Amino acid sequence: MTSPGKHRRTSVIVDDPLAAPSVYYGTSHGRRTGRANTYSAYTQIQDTAVGRNAPVEDGRYANRRISHDESSFQPRKFLIRVEPTLKTLLSREDTDDNMQITIEDNGPKVLSVGTFTSNAYNKFDIRGNYMLSNLLQELTLAQDYGRKTIVLDEARLNENPVSRLSRLISTSFWDGLTRRIDGNNIAQVGKDPKDWTPNPVPRIYIPRGAPEQYEFYTRFAREHPESRLDVQWLAENCTDELYVRDLNKAPGLLAIAMEEHFDPSSGRTDLKGLPFVVPGGRFNELYGWDSYMESLGLLINDRVELVKSMVIHFCFCIKHYGKILNANRSYYLCRSQPPFLTDMALRVYDRIRYEPGALDFLREATLAAIKEYYTVWMSEPRLDKETNLSRYRPGGVGVPPETEASHFEHILTPYAEKHGMTFSEFVDAYNYQRVSEPELDEYFLHDRAVRESGHDTSYRLEKVAANLATVDLNSLLYKYEVDIGRIIRTHFGDKLVMPADMCGPGMTPGQVETSATWERRARKRRLMVDKYLWDEEEGMYFDYDTVKKQRTGYESATTFWPLWSGLATPRQAAALVERALPKFEVFGGLVSGTERSRGQVGLDRPNRQWDYPFGWAPQQILAWVGLQRYGYEADAQRLAYRWLYMVTKAFVDFNGVVVEKYDVTRQIDPHRVEAEYGNQGSDFKGVPREGFGWVNASYIYGLTLVSAHMKRALGTLTTWDDFVKATEALDISL
């Protein structure tokens, strides 16, 4: 990936004032207006912090004059020296010194800049938090591309915020989140920030079925000894719990799919990593359900090949590691994530169906999903044989290694004291089973299950996750069963033969899959879900505790996932909308769980990030799609509007911020989340470069649900309640 400040400039002349930064600030920048000769006069100005931009002696700022602004009927452009203007802007407006301009800064909220048509002689005031924060972002981007002086279109500063955020996601954020793993970056991405060993080095593990990758990476390590790359084969049985535990002494990246390409510099055919999208800027790994959520926005933005590559990666993982991994690191070999492969593959196939190889792509993805279904979700320990429903119940031994041992200090310290050991001595003894503590085994069984569920963490799942037949997982598996049956019947003549390389334990090479078998499974799962998870009195679904043999009663937004998968009957859907939806709908959309179910929080019982009052993009998207599926268009639009408004308002008020999750009950600063792990995406300098993957997708997808009238209202930062009042007053139908 290209780092900030080292961008390559382009030579294409582009007149689009809203072009992507890579184009807008490329080498054509000075020539696209035909006024490069003005720079010499302008660059003689020594300081922008003078005149109207200079503070008076007592710290106050000079008032502006109405005549100060240059009037024009043409689109306005500014001629700006990047470094001094950036310095002046921050010194005046960034009063809390965090390299952002937000509504919490108490600067004068105005900066004078020179107009392009006057060679910067006439001035124009950039006013208000939104335009000033956009100016900061544009100057930071110009600095990244090595620009000293720029011609800046006013259209980039006063752009409709809905259009601006959509444009940034489409042209910048996805690129900022795109990764490949190959010789160009393995020395960097192979390093693991969660490697707590004394001498961490970049390391990659290669499955036995990919000898071409082993040859590629060993050759790279030999030709680039300075990389210190450690290339290792994985064992044939790479998901054995004790083997995976032992790998924690030398954690590493797990190889994912690559493709052949001709390298003109060497004159030979070599391997190149397929691209994929990561959740946030600090990640370098392929993640499970994040990738599916991201794909929904990527497809709308016509990044079809990118989504196709991610499906191919997942097929590679299932083929060689037995599952779609939590992420492709060695300590995740026993852990999966919520399964969305069939829907993801079908969405790609719908876009490429007339291309060569499209049917082969769908076949490979379907075979992989079938293997995953049989060997992961419908096998013990995840399968509960009494209910025939599935649970998040991954294998593993000891303390989860991706967290520092100190993360569990409050849990482990009493046991260390009990055995007369230091903390580190006890962790090692417990991991290698020199001491036996069944209560700890139970605790970490559930902890791993919470992480596999993707909902880490929540009081819904704490200390019980591995025992729960959850609404979310069984809704997803119902979708697998329906999708696989339909694919086999529609695309493969109602007969799909399983090849040996897509057969796992309990499967037979050559076994034939038919649609009737999968349709029966779907019907059976619906019966079991209705029996164990549906609560007729409450009108909603609850997780079922397979040990206590009762529903938990915890009110979670996952109750709407059966709408997404089509598992609910029309009568159940009506009950969910009438009785469950009001419990979860708040200012910014759907909250993850109800306050009543969460209970009191405090110093001894802190907030969990997947509980009230927080809302997440996946919960919003799946509810929107589900409501639409059952004909509740107005409810889907209303919820989408609430979420889009909240994201847009934070984007406008807080320097373009787009974060992992939101406090959907807060109207002013919803990106402020007080829970474990903080909030990814809020800590940036000057300009956000990636947003956050599934929030980016939710924004792009949500905009496809609302009307043009709603989009205009969002652009003016009109709340849902005010929008309803205005439309009712004007007698406008929503």
Beta strands, then each sheet from edge to edge (+ up, - down):
strand 1: 77-81
strand 2: 110-114
strand 3: 123-127
strand 4: 149-153
strand 5: 178-179
strand 6: 203-206
strand 7: 230-233
strand 8: 253-254
strand 9: 258-263
strand 10: 268-273
strand 11: 276-277
strand 12: 383-384
strand 13: 389-390
strand 14: 468-469
strand 15: 496-497
strand 16: 512-513
strand 17: 534-535
strand 18: 540-541
strand 19: 544-545
strand 20: 550-551
strand 21: 585-586
strand 22: 589-590
strand 23: 614-616
strand 24: 661-663
sheet 1: 1+ 4-
sheet 2: 2+ 3-
sheet 3: 5+ 11-
sheet 4: 7+ 6+ 8+
sheet 5: 9+ 10-
sheet 6: 12+ 13-
sheet 7: 14+ 19- 20+
sheet 8: 15+ 16-
sheet 9: 17+ 18-
sheet 10: 21+ 22-
sheet 11: 23+ 24-
end
